[in-house]
Amino acid sequence: MRVKAQPKASKDEFAEVLDKRLKNRTTAPPSDGKANQHLINFLARQFKVSKSQIELLAGHDFREKRFMIRTPKQLPA
């Protein structure tokens, strides 16, 4: 899954689809991997999987990220 992250937002939410990427707003700051971990937690809740089933494949230090979500139990609305 391709995601464009927007850190330090007012709330955690999916925003819109931009160039085949899902824009995600997250309240966490973009320092020390806090936004990445917060985004993994958010995705785990949305897809009803454990955090260990989500892997950040690319974009650790960038807003453009690629995640692998193994066996999602639910697709977000």
N, C-alpha and C positions, 0 to 999 in steps of 0.2 A: 504494500500500500504506500502510495506517495503522499506526503503531507508537507504543507507549508505552515510552519509554526509561527505564531505571533506571541512572544512572551510578554509578561507584565500587562496582560489585559485585565479588564474589570471582572470577568468571570470565565470559567472553563466552558467551552462550547465548540461545536463544529460551526463554521461560518458558511462558506460556499465552495464550489468547485472552480478552480482556476487552472487552466491548461492541464487537465487530467490529474491535478493534485487537489487534495482536500485541505482547505484552509482550516486550521485549528487555532483557537485562541486559548491561551493558558495564563493563569494568574502568577505562575512562578517566574522568578527572575532568570535571565540567561547566564548564570554564573555557576561554576563548579558542577555542571551537569544537572543542576536542580530542575531546570525546565524539561530536560530529557526524561528524568525520572518521573516528574509530575505528569508528563504527557503519556508515559507508559502506564501509570496508574489510571489515568483518565480512559485510555483505550481499553484497558482491562475491564473497567466497569461497563463501558459501552458495549463491548463485544461479549461480556459475560465469560471471561477466561481468567486464568491466573496470570500474574505478572510474568511468570517464567515462560508462558506461551507466547510472549511478545518479544521480538528481537529487533533492535535498532541495527539495520544493515549498513546504512550510509547516512552521513550528515550529522555526525556527533557535534561538530562545532559550527554548523550552518543552520539556517532556517529551513532549507530544503532537506527533507529527510525521507528515508525509505524504511518501512517496517515490514516485518513478517509476522502475521498473526496466525498461529497454528490452531486449527479446529475451532473457529468461532462458534459459540452457541447461539448467538443472536446478531443480527445486523442492525445498526442504529437507524433510526427513522430518517 
